[in-house]
Amino acid sequence: MTEHPTSFDRPSTGADPTDPRGALLRTPVPPRASGSALPAQGGADQSPPAAGEDSPGAFEHSQPGAEQAAEPDTHRPRPTSEGVPAQPDGGQPGGGPSDDTPSAGVTPAGVAPGEVSAGGGQAGLVRPDSGAPDSGAPAGAPDPGRRDAPPEPDRRTGQPTAPGRPTPMRRDGDRLRFVGAATRRIARGMDLDEIVMGLCRATVPTFADAILVYLREPLPVGDERPTGPLVLRLRRTDRIPAERDTEGGFTPAPQPEPSELETVGAELCEVRPGSALAEVLRGVRPVFTDTPAARAALPELLGEERDFALPDGRRAILAPLRGRRRVIGAALFLRGPERIAFEADDLLVAAQLATHSALGIDKAVLYGREAYIADELQRTMLPENLPRCTGVRLASRYLPAAETARVGGDWYDAIPLPGSRVALVVGDVMGHSMTSAAIMGQLRTTAQTLAGLDLPPQEVLHHLDEQAQRLGTDRMATCLYAVYDPVAHRITVANAGHPPPVLLHLGGHAEVLRVPAGAPIGVGGVDFEAVELDAPAGATLLLYTDGLVESRLRDVWTGIEQLRERLAATAQLTGPDHPPPLEALCDEVLDMLGPGDRDDDIALLAARFDGIAPSDVSYWFLDPEDAAPGKARRLARRALARWGMEDLTDAVELLVSEVVTNAVRYASKPVTLRLLRTDVLRCEVGDDVPQLPRLRQARATDEGGRGLYLVNRLARRWGATRLSTGKVVWFELNRG
């Protein structure tokens, strides 16, 4: 018999090689001559069927319903995995292979010479520009692409292959190309789900009809030693669907009834020490499930009630998934009864798939842990909740630059100060790394400590600059520090190389505040300058980092102008007498970011100035003398009567008397007394003594030490804050 050239060396003219579902096209059945017999494919130990027989039992890898093919061009493509090796000229100009497909035209498992793979050519067709096949066959040889040509013989047995019957993958090159395409698909995954999905999609239906992937629960991370028993959870399953897509010329193929592969697999199983499953997993190598060890391990993995659904013979491979240190799961590859069984070389394919998948899962778990640590670090470095300060409302936002740069050096903060003031801070450490986040945390802690000393804004920046130089020569950062006084309706701002803040007035006018730019923190030897500006009631101050206004598509000043215009446009929506809601305003500001504007992380702090009206403030100076406590009681009583708060008179007189008595005992300069009426009644007593009072339990023989005890029992809150010129002791009472 003359050997004919294989028909899969020709490009497909009826299938789209870019179709993601792939296709397995059957060759149209040639018309039979009168009285001729159709040869069929048989196994090595089988005899060909009698003439005219077309039974599926005569083929070792037949498709259901193939025996019903009686007319040409009635079959439609069958979906396959993207991992199927492509054929030459498979949709590539010039006949060259694509980047993710093999370069030689070989037939993968389950693809007959009359069929086409996901990216390959179709058999039985000739080039449109020639009436003869370009296979290089000698003159006079029959053309396998013609309908009247005899079927091509099987490469293993030499028996003729019936049209429409798939031929299993037999060459080592086929397997190598399939493994290469499959591992490339697995390697594309970045997280756990993508890697497991890549394994399933690359395997089904090219290598197996179904797959079950079990992973350890929980998955160990890195070198940590897992505790407790080994538990495997079914992470994902995939199989050839019972009904195929009928759009675009795809017709559903008949499936066995019922499908054995639909009932396989338990959700959770515990691997008992010394059990058959534990021994198979310890062996690491894939095994056929018809071996005694694997057959004993399957009930433990799948469940006793589901083991019966497993196909008989070498139609299943159990492959342990081993990471760098330990077994992290198992994969079960299944083939249905209508398909050829696995061969010995398929164990090597399963081992390669399991190894690449396990290593990818190991790396994905490590990457997930690093991302979790980065998120936790960033979360702990930023304030969890903004404080509630008198006379000002606050809102904030933080956005990381990208998924690959979760940790940045941007931060914001709001720090309550004595006298109902509040410090507003926003800063940006250069770089995106754990080091930048650590430096940011140190600078933020330093700023909080300096704010507690009630230093002027320019002094705070000066000490931050010294701290940055102590951390290293290349530790650079920008920072803007502002102090708002709700009583004076003034704000003091100092800048260290940071973008200027924007003030949105109540009428809708937005202006960029003119503050000295200054040098970044860490330069050293530079003086910082502070300016004092009006902060009218109803105005909103917006502090931000450069990631909001600067990107590769625009410079910083263009972004600042766009921000100012966005704020003004948003204020017009609520009218001139009502400022926009603070939270909604922050969202509107972030909406100005385009798709290419997320080059840097963004910190945003908005402060709405409500202020405290002068009629709600009472302020006095008291000489440090014995009559000062009595005078303080009388002044407090009059203020409460003016505000209509007589029900608090007794408690206020008692507490004011105790705090003022402690102040005049050690003070050498006049003592200040201030009452503020907001949502609570706040009393502040200041003196020039820096030592802070401490609450202690007085003994029965002590003459003093009970004043702060009374304050602690009767007041809603109380505290003491050290100033540069002394201290302030304050307490709050709920309004009746």
HUTA-V224404 format. One line per field, one symbol per residue. ss: DSSP state (2 for helix, 1 for strand, 0 for the rest). psi: psi as a letter, one per 40 degrees, with the letter a starting at -180 (. if undefined). Layout:
ss = ???
psi = ???
This chain:
ss = 0000002220000000000000000000000000000000000000000000000222000000022200000000000000000000000022200000000000000000000000000000000000000000000000000000000010000001000000000002222222222222222000022222222222210001011111110000000000000111111111100000002220000000000222000001111000022222222000110002222222222200002220000001111111000011111111000000000222222222222222222222222222222222222220000000100111111110010010000111111112221111111110000222222222222222222200002222222222222220000011111111100001111111000001110000011100000000100000000111110000011111022200100102222222222222222222000000022222222200000000000111111110000222111111000002222222222222222002222222222222222222220000111111100111111110000000000000000000222222220011111110011111111100
psi = hhhiiieeeiiheeiheeheeiighihihihiiheiihiihiideiiiiiheifhdeehegiihedeeheiifeiiihiiieehhiiifgehieeiiideiieigihihehideiiadeaihieiiieeieiifeeiiheiiheeideiiiiihddeeiihiiehihihdidddddddddddddddedididdddddddddddheddieiihhhiihihihbeihiiiihhhhhdiiiihidhiheifehihiiiihihdeeehhidhihhhheidddddddediiiieeiddddddddddeideeddehiiageihhhihhaddiheaihhhiiideiiiiiddddddddddddddddddddddddddddddddddddddihdiiihiheiiiiiihhididegdhaeiiiihhhiifeihhhhhihhhigidddddddddddddddddddefiidddddddddddddddidfgiiiihhihhhedefihhhiigfiiiihhhideehhihhhihdiiihedifhiihiihiigiheihhhiiieddehaeeiiddddddddddddddddddeieehiiidddddddddeehideefeiihhhhhhhhdihideehhhihhigidedddddddddddddddeffdeedddddddddddddddedeieiihihhhhhbeihhhhhiiehdhiihhihiidehdaeeddddddddidiiihhhidebihhiiiihi.
